[in-house]
Each structure stands twice: as structure tokens, then as C-alpha cells.
Amino acid sequence: MAMPKCCNVCGQPTEKEPGFYYGTGYVSYALGVGISIATFIAWFVLIGMSVHDNRFFYWLIANAIILVLSQPWLMRVSRSIWISWFVKYDPHWEKNPLKKEEIERIIPEQQMN
């Protein structure tokens, strides 16, 4: 599912420039590492780890399945986190609509290259 061109609520453009969301890979990676650490701790506390059986490999398989299934969610959350670092939040956005000067220049022909 593609990112909408503008926010449905406030009208903020979501594609600020070509390649804007390349950095979300780092955010998604950090979230994936966090999920992996959380599942490892939960597995260790609830099931345990042992050198003599395959519990570690069962955790690896379970963790991989969780990460694959959560990838669409991770992608959207990482995009939301990424744009929140670059777009200032206006608590009075209903009273202060975006002006044309505030919207960054976008070249439609260069998008999605």
C-alpha cells in the first residue's frame, strides 16, 4: 500500500522530497532489533534457554516469523516516526492551515525514481 500524498486530516504533504523515506530503513531496523530483544527476553523468562536442546533455534524461528508478519506494521510506524523528526507539529493546526510557501518544492517527475 502506497503512502498517501497528503495527510487526510491536516493536509500535510507526506512526500517531502524524492527519496525522503530512505532513512526509514534505519528506524525499521532499530524497531526490529527492539522486537527481537523483547521476544528473546520473553522466551528466556517463560521457556528458558538450554545448551542441550534446540530452544534457541525455536526462538530464532519464532522471532523470524514475528518479524515477517509485523513488517507491514513496522514499515508504517517507521515512516510515521521518520516524518515526525522533520515536520514540526503545530498544536493549533486547525486554526493555522498550511500556506503554499510552507510546502516544500516537489518535482512530480522525479518522484518514485
N, C-alpha and C positions, 0 to 999 in steps of 0.2 A: 504494500500500500504506500503510495507516494505521500510526501508531506504536502499539506495544503499550501497554496501560495500566500495566503494571509490567515491570520487568526480569525475564527468565526465570531469572536466576542468583541475584540478591540480593534481589529483591522491591521495589526502589526504584521508587516511582511515577514515571512519565515525564511525566505531565501535572501540573505543579505548581500551575498556576492557569490560568484561561481566558486565551487569548492569549499563553501563555508563550513560544511559539516564533516570535512575530512578529519578534524580533530576529535570527533565523537568516538573514533576507534579507541583512543586512549581512555576516554571516560568509560566506554563499554568494557574495556579490558579491566579497568580498576573495579568496576562493579562485578565482573565475572570472578575476579580474584577474591573479592569480598564474599561472594556467594560460596565459592569453593572452600574458603576458610571456615565459614559458618557451617557448611554441611560436614566438613571434616570434624569440627569440634562436636557437633551434634552426634555424628556417627561414633566418635570416640567415647562420648559420655554414655550414650544409650546402648550401643552394641559392643564397643571396645575394639582394640586392635591387638593382634597377636602375630608373632613371628611364625608360629607353627601351622597356621591355616591361611585361607585366602580372603580374609575380611578386608584387607587393604584394597585388593583388586575389585572386590564387590563394591567398595566405596567409590573407586575410580569409575566403574561402570555406571553406578547410580548418579554420581556427580556429572558425568558426561551427558547422561540423559536429561538431567535437570537443566544443565546449561543450554542444550539444544532446544528444549521445549520453552525455555524462558527467553530465547534470543529475540523474538519479536517485541517482547516487553522491554528487554534491555536496550534495544535499538531506540525505541521511542523515549524511554526515560533518559538515555544518554543525550539524545537530541534536545530534550527539554532542559537538561542541566547545562548543556553547551550554550544554548541560546540565552539562558538566564545570566551567563557570565558576560555577555556582550550587549544585551539590551537592558537599559535601565528601566526598572519598574516605577511606574507613576501611580501612586495610590489613588489619585483623582483622575484616572484615565477617562472616566465617563464625561467629566466636565472639560477635559483638555484633549480633544481629538488630535490625531497625528496631522501635522502640516506637511505639505509636499516637500518642503526644504529638509524635514527631519528624516524622510525616507531616503535611504542610500540609493545611489545610482545603480541600476541593474541593466545589463545588456542581455535581452532575452535570447539573442542568437548565440551567446556564449554560455548560456546555462546548459547543464547536463552534458558537458563535454568530457 
